[in-house]
């Protein structure tokens, strides 16, 4: 009886992939592409269902143990079919289109969500993930919690700004050696800086390399370096040695270099964004008591 | 035209190799299909009324929708790149010539960069047209730059091959600068698309994209062998070939046009795939000698086999992910080229 249900459901998924999924026909084998989306699947309790992820899905670390289907824009049709997935999850960056067509023709349900860094997009994404995972209430709770944490963060920033001036910030997309790229006005970097209460000093669009002189002229009070390797004083000293212009800024003189996980900058709003914001804000407003784990839980 | 006694076994071997590789390309992939199912599915696709079940149906789907177009694409791209390589080495009388010399590759790369980075600006295009924008731009770019190189190499109604070669180098550099500018303007995501395109891939082959390339390949494969004697005469030098009674200006024009058409279509369908056009003619010249009547068909067979083998590596090495095929052909091609170079010294 149950087996018949499952088989029937499976057939329905295969034949009518665009229908709203009934609870007994939930997709059981997922391939997820897009770091933030994969993280949300894990947060919402769907990690067991993942059979493959793309190269941008590196959080939590357990995901790196799964078979990799390559870069999300260069998926391979047969490679994904070899994992026998019911569902391929991804953002609008997922591609190339002919491969998605082939996968759809082979009966894989393609679920394309948006990677835009906006709260209402996130709400729609979580709602859809909740449906697909069969836990809509859990997805709703997760979103409410997320929203509450961002609100708390905002209040904290407003509170801090009463006593301290908003610092001028630059975010560098670091790589050792060459000149780092600076996050401009229309980037996720800009969004994070503003949400954490800083002023992005860069006025260009996208990520562009700035000359040493331009960097000195902007004279940031805080420099955020998006580089996982920047842990500890030795790494910071090495960074300043490689970029003498950076060493001349106010941020370096006052020791206000913050390291940020670069994966927070891609793929839209992931579950770790509030943590990243709290960390940045604490660095921007050192005189205020940082948001603790307990404070985070308060609505 | 008839292979001599000494080369006949070689052609039989090359033919058998291609057959084998074609079969491997259909039978192997990340999805592990049992040999029996693959065979039955292949026979059913050929129209034999065999019994079917779920497993055979899955095999049929994968064969017909994924592996078959991909194999045909590899066959066409490998053939046309190798043939055009022979044509260019014959035209420039230089074993280092490859189809890129007349600017078709760099022109196509520039067209692709325009399409990838500027694609958003073409937002108003009809929906049906958008998926082909990249291929069309690459093809048009290749043709345009080649036409320009050809035009620059012409003086008093004659094509000066040396001038054309230098013009090709200059325009390649110019196109490189323009691509660099687009790279600078690109955001992270388009940058990666551009990088991957430059490494080539047979991934996502579909029949709709295949037909133009198949036609171009057929045209080149039928036309170039008709000019084999003229290419042989060109080996002696242009004036000698002219004295032998060949209409050299026309032959040169045809060779450049064939290369622009063939390589342009190949690059538009599969991105930039290096080394096939350079290494395969070389290798075949060692085996069959410099006679273009033998060299052209041998290169076509070997080019297709080599490209399909490289694609097998590309799709199996990191499965379920995929390696760009340009990496594989360069990994095979570059050491082999070095080997040829060092061997020639002794």
Interface residues (C-beta under 8 A of the other chain):
Chain A: X52 X55 X67 X68 X69 X70 X71 X73 X74 X76 X77 X78 X79 X80 X81 X82 X83 X93 X96 X97 X98 X99 X101 X102 X105 X106 X206 X207 X266
Chain B: X29 X30 X31 X32 X61 X62 X65 X66 X67 X131 X187 X188 X189 X192 X193 X196 X201 X203 X204 X205 X206 X209 X315 X318 X319 X320 X321 X322 X324
